Amino acid sequence: MIRDLTDAEARAALPLKWGRAPEGTIPAWVAEMDYAPAPAISAAVNAAAGRGMLGYPPFDHPMVGGLEEAFRGFAERHWGWEVPAGSTTLTGDVITGMRLVLEHLCPPGPVVVPLPCYPPFRTIVALAGREAAYVELDPDAQTATLDLAAVRAHFEAGARTLLLCSPHNPWGRVLTRPELEAVRDLAAEFGARVVADEIHAPLVLPGSTFVPYLSVDPDGIVVTSHTKSFNTPGLKAAQIITLRPDDTEAIRSIPFEANHGYTGLGMVAGAAAWRDSDLWLLTLRQRLDVLREDLADLLATHLPQARMRPLEATYLAWLDLRAYGVADPAAAGLDHGVMAAAGHDYHPGLEGHLRLNIATSADRLAEIVRRLGVALA
């Protein structure tokens, strides 16, 4: 069910990912997959467009019902999580939702941001008028875990919010229930709020288990969307999920002018993704499972000194290439026809790292790693 796009198809379908890459360069940077959409999503969106459903989305949140119902069914089937009805507030995308949550639901004070992080995390903290308090992952640590002692130190200094990416981008980690419970207990001790980005939750790969943060901490806040797992980032419709009635009332009272950007077609795509695309998603995870094994073999052949964080979720591999003595391996790769994401974008000042998107064909992945090997030789 997973169909690889040809280069020509990918350039037409993914104008950012492929359009920014020079001709002859293989893009492996932004989080989009080089695969055709899930059939159920294509059918639903095409049918809606055929009906002329190209107008404004509804303003009133009760109209979110179809999308929320589909997500509730997905969460129960896949994670055994019973999401209460009426807990979803629609927003344009996850980053917009997280910014709104910071502005309207989180206590005053600095915001704890683990590094490396998805770069917009740093931007939304600034846009919300907050100071970022960073917790750095030791690049030589065997396991990518959140440094709770460092988080505690920031809470003691006045921080009252933690941005949690679970599953983590770009670590590739799936945080365990005990880890999440420890986060919950620490936040409760200081009256802090945890805001969890769970956009990659459906992309947990075989061998790991996803635990929804709200199933551990009902005082937390989750922002998620169908767009990453089902490759639909152009169809805007994300969900802010809150279990506290006061949070739901506060976030829904935000004027539409401050919380817009979601689309009717995004709602249709999201409902089809959550409700009708389980088999496609299963096949995708199987494909990604094979590709992560392929990547390990390719690195052993072409970049034997590379170190890769175990990829438990997502299709975004975090590579430590410091052994090659190149400060910016992504820039070196670009000179040899590979466009990867520079590590210092995720962790300012960190040299020798990059994030590699492996959601492409096996042949393209092999050529990507071969070219990187030449670039860093």
Secondary structure by P-SEA (a helix, b strand, c coil): cbbbbcaaaaaaacccccccccccccccccccccccccaaaaaaaaaaaaaccccccccccccaaaaaaaaaaaaaaccccccccccccccccaaaaaaaaaaccccccbbbbccccccaaaaaaaaacbbbbbbbccccccccccaaaaaaaaaaacccccccccccccccccccaaaaaaaaaaaaaabbbbbbbccccccccccbbbbccccccccbbbbcccccccccccbbbbbbccccaaaaaaaaaccccccccccaaaaaaaaaaacccaaaaaaaaaaaaaaaaaaaaaaacccccccccccccccbbbbbccccccccaaaaaaaacbbbbbccccccccccbbbbbccccaaaaaaaaaaaaaaac
